[in-house]
Amino acid sequence: MPIYQSSATLLKKETHSTAGQRQKYIMGFITFLFVCFGTAFAQPTIADFDYTPKGGCTPLTVDFQNFSSGANLVYYWDFGTGFADTTNEVNPTVTFNFRGTYEVMLVATNTVTGEADTAYNEVEIDESPALDFIFDNTPYCRESVIEFRNTPSAADVDSVVWDFGDGSPRLKTKADTIYHSYTANNTYTITQYSYIGFCGDTVTKDVIIQGPQVSFSMSAYEACLGDSIVFTLGDTSGVASYTWWPEGQGPSAPNVSNVDNYKHAYFISGTYEPELVALSDLGESCTVKDSTLNIYRVVASFDYFPVSEFCDGRNIYFDNESLGNDINLWDFGDATTSTLSDPVHSYATGDYTVKLTVENSIGCIDSVSDNISINDIPAISVGEDTIICAGSSAQLFASGGDVVLWSPPFDLDDSRSYTPIFSGTTTTTLIAVVTDTATECNSLSESVKVEVIEEPTLQYESILPQPDLGNDTAVCAGESIQLMASGGDLIWWSPAQGLDDSTSYNPTFSGASTTVFTAQIYDSLTHCYSIPGIKSITVSVVQPPELVIDFNPKSDTVFVGETVQIIASGDVSDYLFSWTPDLYISCTDCPEPAITPLEEDLFEYTVEVTDINKCSALEEFISVLSRDLYTIGVDEAFTPNGDNQNDMLVARGIGIEELVEFSIYNRWGIKVFSTNVWVAQEGVSEGWDGTYEGKEQSSDNYTYYIKAKMLNGTTAEKRGSVTLYR
């Protein structure tokens, strides 16, 4: 309080003092502040510390020495252990219980100015081993093998050294189980040295060796559950009596005394330490152990899933739940096997016995069986792939099983229907699976593809509607013609010029020039259009040509059976001909027919000529008078010398309907030629060339015979002679 009063007085007097007095007062106030606070401002804060000892083994107590400098300091220590082990002491002492590297922090703070500084140091702590060992603390016989076991495991220490106290070499090993035997009766001190880094620990225990010298052996050291092991005595020097403990000593453990070659059966799996307790003549007892005995239990067991739906071809997953096995042998009952632990197998329809046999490495075996019945999978059938046009729908079909499921379901009216309706807008492959609810078996999947035509193209020509426009046609200039189309429900002709209605199936064309028309149709049932331009028809507009054709003869007279050949003059190509009537005329649609009347009469014929488009026409008349005359005969002589003049002998006649026989005989009555071939158009028979059997006949007189049926129904015969000249 006085300090604050003095300040107030100074301030009050300042307003009335002279300049010299004011300066005096100010200097005094500055001196006051320096005396009170100057030391705090003058010294910097520096944190610093050290510790002893510099390292060691757990638990390690460490003293920390604080060498910080500065004024008005307080301290905060953190020892880096992760626990709440901070302190405000100046020189703390801390015990570290665990191995590790600890970062120790010291914070020094000036309480007046708030200035702080921090210092760090690392403290290395090695862990002391905490290893011990155990053994059966019972007197042992000489030469008995004694088992020593680390506790806990030596895995976390760096090294272990054993001193058995009998003068034998020390044993350095990290093995958790070691064995040693002694040759003389005595009490021996066993020392175990363990180390982690530079930290070590020592454990000592005594073992008593007394009694007689005795040993034994076992018939096996590994066996299966239920097997018997034979125990046989070895050296028995000084032994008065002995007792077998085949499962090790214990209050309720089985034992038997003074029986050599003792046989014992094991019915519980595990590791045993059989013992022999011997009593000497002096009454000292000791225990002998040979080695551990492992009894293995192998149990075969398996399960499988699914627990239902045993279906033809479906996978069954077997789960091996066996115990103690190293080897697996599966017999699936269908002549197939597997050595996998958990196999996957599929069956055909039928009943099967599955057997699992398991075995371990020493031959212990067990087996188990189960029966499985495999059901048929239902047959499935779906319809054929189909194609629809956009905006249309398709009904699908499936059969088999009791229940069906289609996927994807999005464009179906009912994905669980056997006859769903598909109304999608894009091509989709739909998959169906049927199920037999009695067996819970699913069928194999079957698919059907519904292709949706968004635009008619040649790719889909076979399933799109096809317009029928008829054949190309022609019309004479100035005339009209009706076109005729079919297919679909609607039609559009292109081009529309020259048509009275381009949307009619039967429009009338009255154009002035040749035009090629195409048409597109629409089928309202399938919502499909035909391919544009897929069909076309050409309508040719024809200018009538001028016909200049003449036929000759205009009239003619012939005997019955003779032919009149009509000759046409002028260009007869690209024209149509029609002759009437069709009696005794060789053709009715050709320009030059042959007329062969077979009866006596006047025959009048009309020929009508048109161009192929029937735009021009010409008509002419031909008459043929046929007279009744019937004759047969031959020439008087012929000269077969190869000059093409009278080289053949033929029968000639008028009014002959059929030549029955025309024969030639030589002077000795041998028939050298015969024929019944009649060439009606020429009025002659097939001719004789003057040879017989390939040889030329000599000049001579020959006899002929002719027989023919005449057109008037009579039969004519004629005989005579003819001369052959060479």
DAFEN-V415659 format. One line per field, one symbol per residue. ss: DSSP state (H for helix, E for strand, L for the rest). A space follows every 50 residues. Layout:
# DAFEN-V415659
ss->???
This chain:
# DAFEN-V415659
ss->LHHHHHHHHHHHHHLLLLHHHHHHHHHHHHHHHHHHHHHHHHLLLELLEE EELLEEELLEEEEEEELLELLLEEEEEELLLLLLLLELLLLLEEEELLLE EEEEEEEEEELLLLLEEEEEEEEEEELLLLLEEELLLLLEEELLLEEEEE ELLHHHLLEEEEELLLLLLLEELLLLEEEELLLLLEEEEEEEEEEELLEE EEEEEEEEEEEEEEEEEELLLEEELLLEEEEEEEEEELEEEEEEELLLLL LLLLLEELLLLEEEELLLLEEELLEEEEEELLLLEEEEELLLEEEELLEL LEEEELLLLLELLLEEEEEELLELLLEEEEELLLLLEELLLLLEEELLLE EEEEEEEEELLLLLEEEEEEEEEEELLLLLEELLLEEEELLLLEELLEEL LLEEEEELLLLELLLLLLLLEELLLLLEEEEEEEEELLLLEELLLEEEEE EEELLLLHHHLLLLLLLELLLLEEEELLLLEELLLELLLEEEEELLLLEL LLLLLLLEELLLLLEEEEEEEEELLLLEELLLLLLEEEEEEELLLLLLLE EELLEEEEELLLLEELEEELLLLLEEEEEELLLLELLLLLLLLEELLLLL EEEEEEEEEEELLLLLEEEEEEEEEEELLLEEEELLEELLLLLLLLLLEL EEEELEEEEEEEEEELLLLLEEEEELLEELLLLEELLELLEELLEELLLE EEEEEEEEEELLLLEEEEEEEEEELL
